[in-house]
Amino acid sequence: MLIDVFTLFPEHFDWFLRQRHVSNALSSGSEIRFRNYRDTTPLSAGQVDDAPYGGGAGMVMRVDVVDAALEAAYGGAREEVRKLALAPSGRLFDEELAAELAREQHFALLCGRYEGFDERVVEHLADEAISIGRYVLAGGELPAMVIADAVLRKLPGALGDADSAIEESFSAALEGAPEYPHYSRPPSYRGWEVPEVLLSGNHARVREWRLAQARRRAE
Ligand SMILES: C[S@@+](CC[C@H](N)C(=O)[O-])C[C@H]1O[C@@H](n2cnc3c(N)ncnc32)[C@H](O)[C@@H]1O
């Protein structure tokens, strides 16, 4: 898998790239490339933004700047790459979309800054706008990391134990429900007991209990 991240701040991803499951995914054949809008802007002095028509606070990421970045990255082949513009108002990112993206060979995440993108980026340059939640962050870098994290951990080789990603919250194995609760030693702590069924050694009962708990959490 190849993920292209378009951003003004590629250095923000340094920490992300050092995370174990991410570096595992990268050493198992996946790649993340960074494209800085400033490196390809057609404007002078590295300009990437401009004042909004109609007035108002803040600056807007210019459409010609984003277009130039995509042109430099893909030339005439840009239609072959799924391009996701990050925006608070976009389609909500969820496990289903993470699984969908995990099946892509190549996709691009466009990080906005300031007041966000000129709307023509979303309408004409990107394939869709994606939001990680109904709140506003300062930039698209954290959303890009959230999306890349959720997608990369689904790829073979990313997790120490591949089974972790098969039965977890919102997976088909749990009928799309949130995961059941986990417990570990000690079996009793300050009077807080681990459910008896988990100590029973009866795998069929444990399985039944876990599914019932997951279903209850989905209600
Ligand atoms: C300060 S935000 C722009 C907010 C915009 N003026 C609004 O009110 O919707 C700057 C950039 O951060 C990113 N961003 C912020 N919150 C986000 C979210 N919840 N999901 C996805 N991207 C987000 C987007 O790329 C956005 O262009």
The ligand as an SDF file (V2000), in Angstrom:
LIG
                    3D

 27 29  0  0  0  0  0  0  0  0999 V2000
   -8.9930   24.8280   11.4980 C   0  0  0  0  0  0  0  0  0  0  0  0
   -9.4770   23.5650   10.3990 S   0  0  0  0  0  0  0  0  0  0  0  0
  -10.6660   24.3930    9.4000 C   0  0  0  0  0  0  0  0  0  0  0  0
  -12.0100   24.4490   10.0330 C   0  0  0  0  0  0  0  0  0  0  0  0
  -13.0570   25.0570    9.1410 C   0  0  0  0  0  0  0  0  0  0  0  0
  -12.9230   26.4930    9.0800 N   0  0  0  0  0  0  0  0  0  0  0  0
  -14.4310   24.7160    9.6740 C   0  0  0  0  0  0  0  0  0  0  0  0
  -15.0000   25.4800   10.4360 O   0  0  0  0  0  0  0  0  0  0  0  0
  -14.9220   23.6120    9.3460 O   0  0  0  0  0  0  0  0  0  0  0  0
   -8.1000   23.3890    9.3500 C   0  0  0  0  0  0  0  0  0  0  0  0
   -7.9530   22.0250    8.7020 C   0  0  0  0  0  0  0  0  0  0  0  0
   -7.8330   21.0370    9.7120 O   0  0  0  0  0  0  0  0  0  0  0  0
   -8.3450   19.7900    9.2480 C   0  0  0  0  0  0  0  0  0  0  0  0
   -9.3410   19.3370   10.2200 N   0  0  0  0  0  0  0  0  0  0  0  0
   -9.6840   19.9450   11.3670 C   0  0  0  0  0  0  0  0  0  0  0  0
  -10.5930   19.2510   12.0490 N   0  0  0  0  0  0  0  0  0  0  0  0
  -10.8040   18.1210   11.3390 C   0  0  0  0  0  0  0  0  0  0  0  0
  -11.6470   16.9950   11.5190 C   0  0  0  0  0  0  0  0  0  0  0  0
  -12.4280   16.8790   12.5790 N   0  0  0  0  0  0  0  0  0  0  0  0
  -11.5980   16.0110   10.5920 N   0  0  0  0  0  0  0  0  0  0  0  0
  -10.8180   16.1250    9.4970 C   0  0  0  0  0  0  0  0  0  0  0  0
  -10.0010   17.1850    9.2620 N   0  0  0  0  0  0  0  0  0  0  0  0
  -10.0070   18.1750   10.1610 C   0  0  0  0  0  0  0  0  0  0  0  0
   -8.9090   20.0440    7.8620 C   0  0  0  0  0  0  0  0  0  0  0  0
   -7.9720   19.6000    6.9010 O   0  0  0  0  0  0  0  0  0  0  0  0
   -9.0790   21.5470    7.8360 C   0  0  0  0  0  0  0  0  0  0  0  0
   -8.9670   22.0540    6.5210 O   0  0  0  0  0  0  0  0  0  0  0  0
  1  2  1  0
  2  3  1  0
  2 10  1  0
  3  4  1  0
  4  5  1  0
  5  6  1  0
  5  7  1  0
  7  8  2  0
  7  9  1  0
 10 11  1  0
 11 12  1  0
 11 26  1  0
 12 13  1  0
 13 14  1  0
 13 24  1  0
 14 15  1  0
 14 23  1  0
 15 16  2  0
 16 17  1  0
 17 18  1  0
 17 23  2  0
 18 19  1  0
 18 20  2  0
 20 21  1  0
 21 22  2  0
 22 23  1  0
 24 25  1  0
 24 26  1  0
 26 27  1  0
M  CHG  2   2   1   9  -1
M  END
$$$$
